[in-house]
Amino acid sequence: MNAQVEGGETLVFDKFTAVFTTRDTDSPQAAAQLRVRQAAQSGYAHLLRAQESAWAAFWSQSEVIIEGDNEAQLALRHALFQLRIAAPAHDQYTSMGAKTLSGFGYRGHIFWDNEIFVLPFFTYTQPEIARNMLSYRYHSLPGARRKAAANGFVGAQFPWESAETGDEVTPTWVPHFADPTKLVRIWTGDIQIHISADIAYAMHQFWQVTGDDDFWRQVGLPVLLETAIFWGERVEPEGEAFAVRDVIGPDENHDHVDNNQFTNYMIRWHLQTALDALNWLDVHNPDLRGVLISELNLSPERLAHWQRVIEALLTFHDPATGLIEQFEGFYALKDVDWPAFAGRTKSMQELLGIEGCTEYKALKQADVMALLCLLGEQIPEFDEKTWRANWDYYVPITDHEYGSSLGPSMHAWAACRMGLPEEAYAHFMRAARADLLDVRGNAGDGIHAASAGGLWEAVVFGFAGMRLTADGPTFKPRFPAHWKRLAFNILYRGEQIRFDARM
């Protein structure tokens, strides 16, 4: 562009940009040039109206209104905006990176953050986007099969960090945070295996919420069953029981642990859901059941093995106290003198050391409490005593300020579940301020997608108290004292439900 501007004059010009890659077309440059010409012919005003219309449609379905708390309202709206602009609205072969599209943190890799923290928002308000994100996992099954095979198993094992092909892309070594000249071994790609169950959980949740049987047959069931085959291989017999050894649970301060309870309970849920799905097919699509049984070699012996694992997988819930030991030997770890660390500005892992932290009862984020949030309504023995006992035990030993950004929203959800809305609000605002105030000093790496999605979960599953039952969603709101109103929409099996409560 060439222009001559005299002193005191103002030059206004419109810039049109289009982005294509070879994933879109064999001639991305030509496609981009054509799109730019079309945009210029339409004109700025026309494009602006189209943009405004698109955003109005999004907010009409997905907006959450909080009255009485401008900071919470702004933070939540910002979070949902960030999720929407990073979402794969027109593509089933990609998903959302842990730092959205706003930064280069984690190299754009895809984690369990999507399935457990981000997808519920889209599942309940923008199901077509959720379908795309879940379809990405289906299309990446070949990579999951390769990972399982590389580890000596059959079935499909999803990678901890995923990219285009679905192969494992977690770095094996990274510079040490305290001394960049030294390298630290990263074990998550090797042994943080709960992600396969997390993905199955999200697939099943989508089906339950949408009632989309075609999705379940074509996308959900292949993923559910192939990963169930992997679990049947990954568990180890231990006397009359089964164990899951050498793993990392959600709490990444402790690696190489045995029988992490989040992992074990999710495996048990996964295998039971797989058997239930086959029974569902027996009624609704016996031909497809026969095809899957044959193609995946789901022999009677294999299915019987799954049932034995469900019944005998090691779990550590103590009905007398309600406590669930996070993993085998957790109670024997050293206690932390938390008052001695008051006023710290670093994570407990930085202060105790990566190896040293494994020796202490210091959590990076919710682990047992995450288990209760996801499965607490489905497992009868997880009664009120269980919720309260584990809250009282684990929350005081969790690094809320400088641990994982995934923790605060989950704790907000759990606190609401127990009728503690003011405690929930404190955790909620930790998540709300994570990026807007850059409280961890890493917002430059990108928006925390899990924290953004977790805010929606904390509001809807927490403060609104939404539960999905066999009869549909139910609500039991518990608001902070200063909130005056909470309102939002959800979609349940094609019907819009409006929640609007005033205090």
Secondary structure, 3 states (H helix, E strand, C coil): CCCCCCCCCCCCCCCCCCCCCCCCCCCHHHHHHHHHHHHHHHCHHHHHHHHHHHHHHHHHHHCEEEECCHHHHHHHHHHHHHHHHHCCCCCCCCCCCCCCCCCCHHHHCECCHHHHHHHHHHHHHCHHHHHHHHHHHHHCHHHHHHHHHHCCCCCCCCCCCECCCCCCCCCCEEECCCCCCCEEECCHHHHCCCHHHHHHHHHHHHHHHHCCHHHHHHHHHHHHHHHHHHHHHHCEEECCEEECCCECCCCCCCCCECCCHHHHHHHHHHHHHHHHHHHHHHHHCHHHHHHHHHHCCCCHHHHHHHHHHHHHECCCECCCCCCECCCCCHHHCECCCHHHHCCCCCCHHHHHCHHHHCCECCECCCCHHHHHHHHCCCCCCCCHHHHHHHHHHHHHHECCCCCCCCHHHHHHHHHHHCCCHHHHHHHHHHHHHHHHCCCCCCHHHCCCHHHHHHHHHHHHHHHCCCEEECCEEECCCCCCCCCCEEEEEEEECCEEEEEEEEC
